Amino acid sequence: MSHTPPALTPQTLLAQALGWIDEETDALGPAIRPATTFLRDPADLGRAGRSFTRDDNPTFLQAEALLAALEGGEGGLLFSSGMAAATAALHTLRPGAHVVVPTRLYSGLRHWLATHGAAWGLAVTEADYGDLAGLKAILDARPADLVWIETPANPLWHVSDISAVSELAHGCGALVVADNTVATPILTRPIERSVDLVLHSGSKYLNGHADVVAGALVAAPGQGALLRRLAAIRNDYGAVLGPFEAWLLLRGMRTLKLRMETICRNALAIAGMLQDHAGVVEVLYPGLASHPGHGLAATQMSSGFGGMLSFRVAGGEPAAHRVAGAVRTIRQAISFGGLETVIEIRRGMEGPQSHTPPDLLRLSVGIEAAEDLIADLTQALAA
């Protein structure tokens, strides 16, 4: 296959999907290969080649290569979901390994660590990454085997200093994994800040159309051995993405830059309106100067501050339910990263152990006209 030169910008790399051309047909669009098994040479069964789709389906390759190029990594792997990718990274550890995670962490991963991770024998410590001296003290007291970064962190959008956390983690020999789902490589490239492994829930912004469940891992340059180990874990646990889903993921990625530009503009406009609204008591969005992580976000995020924001309204939880139920253009739904703007009361999805305030409304901003979204929120707040 032909490849585009590495000097091209992310927008061109995405639009052309690295410029790969189907060798059999010269088609510009990628093919879907649904086959589960591939012809072998009976005279040489051990020869290099494809054998079974769990390892070898070629539909994965273009999306994996494109994501690796965007993140500046050595290579990438697609998984059946973001959780499958996350747990694959954790399964590189041995029982008894020490994992350090931020106090603000995706609830699904927190639940896995408290249940399956505990049964696996992992020791987990939560740390406030805003307190680097406190994080260092934790790592000095018990060196970590893996340090997890999520920034901006769902759903309060705390911003962690990726370079500083990575430096402390590498100081005790830990592997550093960064969840880059919210920022995407359009806004943040964690590998450039010394992260070893980047995680994505491909179901969110990478796909962007809310019609695929997928996950991905990208390993930093020099982490080829880790990449091969993760590929073996993916195979052994059967956490492989289907060919059609891989094709849909690649299709969505081709507009990622354009979508993120619109989403970031819309989110900043909405956050500014909410901040000035008398019925809103708090707005959490890294793009606002009032956000405690704004300065750090401005150094780590380029071209915008993402499409995720949260806010709390006067009147507490009953008022939050009223606002969520009063929207007309915005949809009340879970998940994020799609074309449509959706709102949800996040704690209801996280369970009784959640640290999220019960009155917090999480907004995933889409690509609609900002004035329509602002008008809808304005009328919902007045309802």
N, C-alpha and C positions, 0 to 999 in steps of 0.2 A: 504494500500500500504506500501511496505517496503521503508525505507529511509536510505541513506548512513550516516555514522557518520559525525558530523560537523567538525571533524579535517581534513578532506580531503582537498587537495589544490583545487583552482578554476579550474585548468585544468582537474582534475578528476571529480569534480562535474559537469562540463560542458559535458565532454565526455560521462558520464553515465547518464546525465540529472537527477541527484540526486538519481539514482539507482531505480527509480520507475518501477515496473513490472505490466503489465496488469493483474488484478486479475482473469478475466474470461478466459484468454487464456495462461497466463504465457509468453506472448510475450515481448521481450525486447524493441521493438519499440512501441511508443505511438499510441493509437487508435485515429481516428477522429470520433467524435460523432455529426453528422449533425442534429440530432433531434431538433425540436423547442419546443416540449412539452413532458411532462413526466407523467407517470401514477400516479394518486392520489388515496388515500384510501377514498372511498365514505362515510365510517363511521366516518372519522376523517379528514375533509378537511383542518383543521388548523394544522395538524401535520407537523413536520419538514421534509423537503424533497425538491426535485426539482419540479418546476412548469412550467417555461418557459425559453427559452434559453437566453433571454436578461439578466437575472440574473444568471442563473443556469447551463449553458452548462459546462460539466466537462472537455472539451478539453482545457479550459483556465488554469486549475489549476496547471498543471505541469510547464508550462512556468512562471506563476506568482510566484510559490514557488521557482523555480530556480533563477529567477532574484532577489527575496528578499534575498535569501541566498548569492548571489554574492555581493549584496550591504550591507549586514548586517542589513537588515530592519526587521520590525515586519511582514510585508506582502506587497504584490504587487497587482496591478490591471492592466489588459490590456485594451486598448482603441482602437477605430477604426482608430486613427491617432495620431501623436505627438501633433498636434494642439488640438485635442479633449482632450487629457490628460492635456495640458497646460491650456486650458480654463476651464476644470473641477476644477483645483486648484484655478483659479481666481474666479470661481463661489462659492467658499466657503465664499467669502467676501460679505459684505452688501453694498448697494449703499452708496457712500460717503467715502468708505474706501480709505486709502492712500497706494499706491503701489510705491515702489522704485525699479528702474531697472538700469542696467549699461548703460552708453552712447553707448557702443558697444553691440548690441542686435540683435538677429535673426529678420530679416525684417518682416517676417510673424506675429510674436508676436507683434512687434512694430505697425504694421498696425491694428491688432485686438484691441490693447489698445487705439489707436487713434480714432477708429470708434465704434465698439461694446462696448468696455470698457468704452468709454466716454458716450455712450448712457445708459449704465448700471449704470453710476454715479461714476465710479472709478476716483480718482485723481491720476495722475501719475507724478512722479518726476524722472528725469534722473540724475545719479550721476557718477562721475569718481571714480571707485573703487580703482584706483591707488593712490588716495588722501584720505586716511582714515580719516584724520582730517576734510576734507571737507564733507565726508559722515556722520561723527558724527555730524557736525553742522547742516546738513539737518535733521537728525533724531531728534536732540534736538529741532529744530525749530518746527517740526511737526512729532510726532512719526508715524512710519509706521505700517500698519497692515500686510503687506507682503513685504518681500525683496527678489528680484529675482537675482540669480547668474547664469551666463553663462561663463564657463571657460574650455578650451580656447574658446574665443568668436569669432564667425563667423562674417565676414571673415578675420579680421585682426589678430586674434589669441592673443588678449590681455589675460593676465593671472591675475585672481583675487585671493587674499588671502582668501580662503574659511573660515578658522578658524577666522580670524580677522573680516571679514564682518559678519559672524554668531554671533560673540560675540556682536558686535555693534547692530545688529538687535534684538537679544534677550534682550538686555538692555532696549529696548523700547517696548518689548512685541510682536514683530513681528514674524510671521511665516516665515521661511527661506526655499525657494525652489531653488534647484540647477539643472540646465540642464546639465546632464552628458553624453549627446549624443556623443560628440566628443571624450572625454577621455575614456568612457566606464568603468565599474567596474574593468576591467583588469588593468587600469592605475591609476584610482582615485576612492576612495570610500568616497563621501562627507559626509555620515552619521557619519563616524569616525571623521569628522571635524565639528560636531555639527549641520549639516543641518537637517531639519525636514522632508523634502519631496524631493525625487529625481525624475527627469523627464527624460524620454528617448523618442526620436523618434525611434521606433523599426524598421522603414523603413531603417535605416542606418546600423550601424555596428552590432547591435544585430542580425538582419536577415542576412545581409551581402551578399545577392545574388541579390539585386535590383529587387525582385519580390513580395514584400509585402509592404503594407501601414499599419502601426501599431504604437501604442503609449503605454506608460506604466508609472505608478507612483509607487514608493516604499516609504512607510512611515517608519520613524525611530522607534526603540523600544520605547514603551510608547505612541505611537500615534495611538492606536487602534480606538479611537473615530473619529479621522480625517479620517482614512481608511474607516470606516463604512459610514461616511458622503459622501466621494468621491464615494463609491459604489452606494449610493442612487442617487447622481448626474448623474453618468454614466447610471443608469437605467432610470431615469426621462428624460434624453435627448437622450436616445437611442444610446449612443456612444460606442456600444459594438463591439468587433472584431468578425468576422466570424470564425466558427470552423476550416475551412481549413486554413485560414490565421494564426490562433493561432498555428496550427500544423506546418505550414511552418516556423513560427517564432522560435519555439522550435528547429526544425531541424537546422536552421541556427545558433542558439546560441551554439550548441554543438561543433562547430569549432571556436568559438570566440577567444579563447586564441591563437590558432595556427595562425589564420588569423592576429590578431593584432601584433604578434611578427614579421611576415614577413612585414606587412604594415609599422610598425615603422622603421624597418631597411631600407626599400626602401625609405621612406620619408626622413630620415636623410641623406642618400647617395645623393638623388636628391637635397636636400636643400644645401648641401655642394658644389655640382657641380654648381648650379645656383649662389651661393654666389661668386664663383671664376670666373664666366663668364663675359667677358668684356661687353657683350650686356645687362646685367641685372643690374639695378640700385638699387634694394631693394629686399630683401628676408625676408618674415615674417614667421618664424617657431620657436616655443619655444625650440626646440632642439638645436638651434644654440647659441653659446656663445654671439653672437652679438645681440640677441633678448633681449629687455629690461626686459622681464619676465622670462628669462632663469633660473636665480637662484631660483626664487619662484617655477617655474614649476618643477625643479629638486627635490624640497622638497615635492611637492604634487603629482607628477606623478611617478609611479614606472614602470620599465620595458620598458620605452620608452616615446616618446613625441607625439604620435598619428600620424595619416596619412594625416592630413590636413595642407597645406601650401599655401601661396600666394606669388606672385612676380610681380614686375613691370619692364618693359624693356625700354631700351633707345629708344626714339622716340615717347613716349606717347601712346595715345589711338589708333592711326592708326597702330602703330607697334604691339600693343597687339592683335588687330584683325588679323593682318597678322600671328602672331605666332600661335594663336588659330586655324586659318584655315590651317596651314601648317603641323600640327601633322598627323602622319600616324598610329602609333601603339596606341597612346593615343586617346581616343574618346572625341569629343566635345559634352558635355551633361550636364544637370543640376543634382542636388542632389549629394550625396556622400555616402561613406561607403560600396560600392559594391566591387566585386572581380576585376573589371576592373578599370584602371586609367582613370579619366575623367577630362577635363579642361573646364573652362567657364570664360567669362568676367562677373564677378558677378554683377556689377552695372546694367547691362541690365535686371536682374531678380528682382531688388529691387525697381525700379521706380524712379521718379524724386526727391523724398524726401530722397533718399539714401545718407548716409555719406561716402560711399565707393568710393575711387578714380576711375574715369572712365577707367583708364588704368590698373587696377588691374586684374591679372589672378589668379583664384583660382584652385588649383590642389587637387583632391582627389586621393591619391595614392592607388593602388591596390596591388595584390599579384603576378604580373608578375615579370620576372627577372629584377632586377634593371638596369643592363647594357643595356637592350633593351629600357627601359624608358629613360635613360640618353641619349642614342644614338638618340632617336626620338626627344627629346627636343633640343639637340645640332643641329640637322639638321633643325628644325623648327626655331630656333633662327638665323640661317644662311640664311634662305630663303629670 
